[in-house]
Amino acid sequence: MMQIHLTAVFQRVPEGYIGFVEELPGANTQGDTLEETHTNLEEAIAIILEANRILAREALIGREVIRETLLVTAA
């Protein structure tokens, strides 16, 4: 399991809150409360990462590849 630090941005709107991750395009959500929006955003991140992993593996079926764990350190 890898630990990375992402930047979540939340904004109050008339309908509740919206949230997105600055570093991960497509990771956005909404909710009635800040807590709900935070939970929804964590779920969206997990779904996006898993979907990208599946798509990458499917695209590489039958090809010889090297897979490594990558530790990312960013400011």
N, C-alpha and C positions, 0 to 999 in steps of 0.2 A: 504494500500500500504506500502510495506517495503522498507527501504533504506539500501543497503549494499554496501560496498566498495570492488571492484574487481580490479585486476591489469591487464590492457591491455598492451600488448607488440606489438610494430610495428617494422617492418624491411623493409628497402628499398631493392628491388630486381630489376633485369633488366626489369621485366614486370610492375613494379609499386611498390605496397606495399603489405605485408602480415601482418595479425594481429591475435592475439589469446589472450585468457584470461587464466592466469596462474592457477587460482583456479577452472576453469570449463572445464573439458575435453570435447573436441568436439566443443567448441566455437572457431572457427577459420574462417578466411575469407581472401579475397584479394580485391584489387581495383587499379584503375589507379592512384589515388591520395590518400594522407593521409586522407583527409576529407571523401572521398568516402569509404575508408577502415574502418574508424571510424564508419560511418553510417551503413555499412554492418555488422560490429561486434555487434553493438547494436541490430540490427534486428536478428542476429544469436542467441544472448543471449535470447531474448524474445521468439523465436521459440523453443529453447531447453527447457527453463523453462516451457512453456505451454505444450509441448509434454510430458515432464516428469510428469507434473501434471495430464494430461489425462491418461497416462499409469498407474500411481499409483491408480487413482480413479477406473479405469476399473478392476484392479487386486483386488480391495477390495469390489467390488459389492457384496451385500448380507452379508457382515461382519459388525459386530458392532465395530466401531472405534471411537476414540476421536480425533477431529481435533482442533488444537490450532495455533494461530499466534506465531511464534518464532522470537524473536529478537536476531540477531547474532552480537556479538561484537568480533572482532579479530584484532590483531595488523598487 
